[in-house]
Structure formats: C-alpha cells, structure tokens
Amino acid sequence: MTAKQPPHPYDPKPVLDLIASIEADLQRLKGLVEQQVEKFDPANPHNKAQDGKLTEEGVECCYRMFDEGKSRYSVAQQMKISFAAASHRFNNWRKLGGSKRQRTLLG
C-alpha cells in the first residue's frame, strides 16, 4: 500500500491579487460607462447654443431619444424645444436611417 501524498500547499495571494486587479478594472469601466450615460441628458445645457439652436450634441441627444422609441412630443418636452423642431429632427433621423443610423460620439 502506498502512502497518500499531502495536498499541495495553496497560496491564495495570487488569486486575491487577480481578483483585486479585476475589481479595479471593472470600477474603471463602470466609471467610463457612467460618464457616457451622464452625457446623454436632454436637460444638459450643452445641447443648445446661445442662439437657442441645438448643438451637435443636442441633435445627437434627440436622435438617441428617437432610437429609444420616444415620441416627437416627448422629445420636444424633454429637450425644451418646439414640436416643430422635434418633428424636423425626427424627419432627419429617419432620413439618416432611423435607429440603424451611424451614431456620433457625445463630447
């Protein structure tokens, strides 16, 4: 009969270090995603220029709301623009391919 060998000693430090590294990476990723979510804000003052017209960010914000299925009325209210302006943006959004359009980055 052969004697049982003792189990290999287990060092948890490398595993704990890896978990800590993964957690740190996830926190950084979460921060980046949260920043993107914050930028998609209909009430953000950067959505409008001083003359009251929509900036590129404002136009993209409208388009993203249409991507989500929001109505022109809802977009008009949330963006604080006229229904006619929301309708104009809706028609442009459709011409660009609707929800299949090429999204632009929000700055």
Secondary structure as the mmCIF struct_conf table of DSSP 4:
data_model
#
loop_
_struct_conf.conf_type_id
_struct_conf.id
_struct_conf.beg_label_comp_id
_struct_conf.beg_label_asym_id
_struct_conf.beg_label_seq_id
_struct_conf.end_label_comp_id
_struct_conf.end_label_asym_id
_struct_conf.end_label_seq_id
HELX_LH_PP_P HELX_LH_PP_P1 THR A 2 PRO A 9
HELX_RH_AL_P HELX_RH_AL_P1 LYS A 13 LYS A 39
TURN_TY1_P TURN_TY1_P1 PRO A 42 ALA A 43
HELX_RH_3T_P HELX_RH_3T_P1 PRO A 45 ASN A 47
STRN STRN1 LYS A 48 LYS A 48
TURN_TY1_P TURN_TY1_P2 GLN A 50 ASP A 51
BEND BEND1 GLY A 52 GLY A 52
STRN STRN2 LEU A 54 LEU A 54
HELX_RH_AL_P HELX_RH_AL_P2 GLU A 56 ASP A 67
TURN_TY1_P TURN_TY1_P3 GLU A 68 GLY A 69
HELX_RH_AL_P HELX_RH_AL_P3 ARG A 72 MET A 79
TURN_TY1_P TURN_TY1_P4 LYS A 80 LYS A 80
HELX_RH_AL_P HELX_RH_AL_P4 PHE A 83 LYS A 95
TURN_TY1_P TURN_TY1_P5 LEU A 96 GLY A 97
HELX_RH_3T_P HELX_RH_3T_P2 GLY A 98 LYS A 100
BEND BEND2 ARG A 101 ARG A 101
HELX_LH_PP_P HELX_LH_PP_P2 GLN A 102 ARG A 103
#
